[in-house]
């Protein structure tokens, strides 16, 4: 995630040298998610059958190669190829989430997912800082550093990560590696269907916002790439405060209620940004957005992991990644199209979608233990 934290704040600015429009940039962002949608459930199920470690190694290796391809891309076509490669091997997050699910139960699992998300947020603190300090050397320097960081992660995984899947090859049912019918029918599952629906719409909203964030900063606030990187650092810092200090100390509130609250505050933050004209208020809104939005991921993963048995954690995390990927296909493309008309408007749309997620969160299936 340190690698992603390095490239995300500068990716939009980097693509400008290739002459990509906002809509084409939306397609570039969506390319990753299109490929991830197909690959994530396959990688998740393969990790159930063959173990977490080999699939995690494959995923991180693909990310490493893609970062270096972007760093030395001679044209926009190579950028698209690099994002596609990263998407095809993009199972690292869902497999790593399955590792957490394998390794803890009950409140310890919630704590584990919070620490997992905090590690990701920490990457989004250091990554943008390094990007801000290195982008002045050359626009491709953050991509080179990102590739190097991913290579280190690959080596550490190969040497130190133990295999956590104690049920290799023992899924509750033998199914195809990629099953469109199962993916789309999962949304009607009584236990996890509502959670998957929220994942889908949340991904649309958040990816639309994240795509719009950079053109908004460049064209409306007139910020430099290094300044945008510092704003991403603020997002990451707010996120890690939530993961390490807020969630662990709010045990009196049920996971389901806490999840609803985080969705509401995230929605209001985006609606507020839509009306922002002052840089001071924009920074304030970004900080609140970081605090609230970072709570949704570990809480959602906890809810999802409690809806299935221990032998299918990789599969269900893969399903979640697929629904997230579909949302992240729609979000940047629609965000790019809307931003071409009016740059701030995607924030308004994102806020409304999240308000719908907030309402839907009250229908999370009651049989999932949430206290």
N, C-alpha and C positions, 0 to 999 in steps of 0.2 A: 504493500500500500504506500510505502515511501516512494516507490517508483511512480505510481499513479498520482500521488500528491505533487510530484515534480512536473509531470507533463500536462495535467488537466488545466492548471491556471494559465499556461502559455500556448495550449494547442490551437485555440482560435486565432491568436496573433500569428502563430507560426504558419498557419494555413494561408494567411493573407499573401505571402510571397508566391503562392501557387495560383493566386487569383480566384479563390473559391468564394462564391456568394454565400449569403446566410443560409439559403435553402440547400446549397451543395454541402455546406458545413453540417447542416442537419442530417443529410444523408450519410456523411462521413461518420458522425457520432452514432447513427443508427446501424451502420454496417457491422460494428462490433456486436450489437445486441441481436441482430438477425442471425448471425453465426452462433452466438451464445445460446439463443433459443433452441437451436437444433442440437447443439453439443452438450449443454448442461445436464439434461436428463440422462443422456447416454453415459456421461462421465460419472454422474451420481450413482446410477445403477451398477456401473462397472466397479465402483468403489465398494459397493455391497458384495459383489461377487469375488473380486480379486484383491481387495484391500485398499485402504485410504492412501498409503504412502506412494505406491507406483503411479496412481492417478494424479496425486498432488505434484509429484516430480514432473510428469508430462505437462501439466498445466503451467507450472512456473517456467519451464523451459520454453514453451510457446510464447509466453509473455516477454521473456528475455530477448528472444530473437525479434519479436515485433517492435520492441523499443529501439533496438539498434537499426532496424529497417527504416523506421521513421526518422531517426537521427540523420541518416545519409540518403534519404529519398531524393532522387533527381527530379521527380515529377509527382503530380497529384495521384496518378495511378498506383504508385508504390505505397503512398499513404493509405489508400483504400485496401491494398493487399495486406499491409501490415495490420490494420485494424481488423480485417477478416481473420488473419492468422491468430491474433490475440483472442478473438471471439470463439474460434473453433476449439481452442484449448482452454477456454475460460471456465474451468471447473474448480479452480483453486479455492474460491470463496465458499462454494457449497460443500466441497469435500472437507475443507477446514472446519466448517460449521458442523459437519457430521462427526469430525474428530472430537469436538466439544461435547456433542450429544452422547458419543460413546463413553466419554470419560467422567461424566457427572450425572447426578440425579437430583430431582426436587429443587430446593433453593440453591443448591450448589450449581445446578445447571444454569439457572438464571444468572448467578454470579459469574459463571464461566463465559456465558454469552456477553455479559457486560464487559468483562476483561478482554474478550475477543474483539468487541467493537471498539474498546478503548485503544487497543493496539492499532486498529485501523485508523482511528482518529489521530493517534500519535503520528502516524505516517502522514496524515493530512496537516499536521502542525509543522513537522520538519521539512516535508517535501516542498511546500510553497516557499518556505524560508530559503532553502537551497536554490529553488528556481529563481527567486528574486535576486539572489546573490550571483547566480551564474548566467542568467539570460543576457546580461550586459556583455559577457565575453563573446558569445555567439548565440544565435537563436536556437541552434541544435544542441548546445551544451547540456541543457536539462535532460534531453532525451538520452544522451550518452551516459550521464550520471544515473538516470533511471534504469537503463539496461544493466549497468554495473551493480546497482543495488539488487536488482532481480537475480542476477547471477550469484550474488552472495547468498540470497535467500534459497536459491536452488541447491547450493553446496551445503548449507546448514541443514536443509531438509533431508538431503541424501545421507548426511553423516549422523544427525542427532535425533530425527523424528522417529519414535517407535510406532509400530503398527498398532492401532487402537481397535480395529474391527475384530471382535471376537466371534463374529457370526459369518465369516467369509463363506459365501456360497449357500447361505441358509435363509434367503429371502422367504417371506411368508407365502409368496406365489411366484412361480416362474413366468416371466413375461418377456416380451420383446424389449431390446435395448431402447428402441425409440418407438413409442406407441402414441400416435396422434389422438386416438380415441380415448386412451387413458388420461392424457394430458388435459383434454377439454372436458372430459366427464368428471375430473377431480373437483371442478368448481361446484359440482352439485353434491359433493360428499358432505354428510351431515356434520362431521367434526371439523374438517379443515377447509371446506368450500368457501365460507365467508372470509376466512383469513386469506385465502388465495385471491379472492376478488379484491380485497383491500390492497394486497401486494401489487396487483395489476394496476389499479387506479393510482396508487401512491407512486408507482414507478413512472407512469405517464406524467403526473404532476411534477415530481422532483426532477426528472430528466429534462422536462421542458424548462423548468426554472434554472437548472444548472447550465443548460445550453445558452439561455438568454442572458445569464449573469455576465458573461464576458462581453458580448456586443453592447449591453447596457452600460457597462463600466467604460468601455472604449469610446463609444459614440455619444452617450448621453452625459456621463460624468467626466469624460475626457481624461481618463486615467492611463498611465503607462503599464506595460505588462508586469513590471516589477511591483507596482502598487497593487495591481489585481492579485498578485501572488500573496501579498501581505493580507489582503482581505480573506483569501482562502485559509491563511494561517489562523485568522480570527475564528473562522467557522470551525476549524479543527480544534482549536483551544477550547471553544465553548462546548464542543462535542465531548472532549475528554473529561471536562469538569462534570458533565452529566453522567458519563459512564462510571467514573471512579468515585464520585462523591454524592450525586443526587440519587441515582437509582438504588445503590446499596443501603441508603439511609431512609428510604421511603417504603419500608416493608409493611407498614400499617395499611397502605393502600394496595388493593388487589392489582394484579398485573393487568387485568382487563380494563379497570378504571384508569390506571396510569397510562395505558396505551391510548385510551380515548382522549385523555387530557392532552397528551403530547400531540395528537393529530389536530386538535382544536387550536392549540397555540401555534403550531406550524402553519395552519391555514390562515390565521389572523396575521401572522408575520408576513406572508406573501401578499396578502391583500393590502397591507400597510406599505410594503415596498412599492406597489403599483402607484401609490399616490405621493411617494417621497420625491422631494425636490432638493432637499438639503443633504449635504454629505454627512453631517453629524447624525441626522436621523437615519440615514441609510446604514451607517456603521452600527447604530443601536439596533436596527431591525435585523441586520445580519447576525449580530450576537445572539439575539433572542431566537432567531431561526436555527442557529447552530445548537443552542441548548435544547430546544424542543425536538427538532427532527432527529437528532442522534439517539434519542430515547426509543424511537419507534423500532429500530432494527433488532436490538437484543430482546425486547419484549415480544415482538412478533415471532422471532425464532423460537422463543420459549413456548409460546402458545402453539406454534406449529408442531414442535417436537413432542408435545404432550398429546397430540391427536393421533399418533401412530405408535406401533410397537417398536421395540429396540432394534429389530432386525431390518427395519426399513428406513432408518434415519437418512441414509445417503440418498435413497430414492425420493423421499419427500422434500429434502433440501434441493434436489435437482428439479423437482416440480416447481418449487418456489422460485428457483432461478429462471425457469422457463417463463412463468407468468411475469416475473420482473423484466425479463428480456423483451417480451412482447410489448410491455408498457414503455420500455426504453427504446423501442423501435418507433412507436407512435409519437412519443414525447418530443424528441429532437426534430423530427421531420415536421410535425405540426407547429412546433415552436419556431423553427426556421421560417416556415411559411407565414406565420402570424407576425413574426419580428420584421419580416420584409415590408409589412404594411405599417406596423406601429410597434417599435421595440419594447416598450414597457408592458404591452397588453398581455403577453404570455404569463406574467406574474399574476394578473387578475384571474385568468383562466385556471392557473395552477391552484390558486387559493380556493376557487369554487369547487374544483375536483376534490381537494382535501377536505372541504366541508362535507361533501358527500361521504367520504371515507369515515369522517367523524361520526356521522349518523349511522353508517353501516356497522361501525365498531360495536354498537350496542347489541348487535345480533350475532356476535361471535358465539358459537355453539356452547351452551351452558355446561355440557358434559365434560368439556375440557377443564381440568382442574386449574384454577387461576389464583388460588390463594397461597 
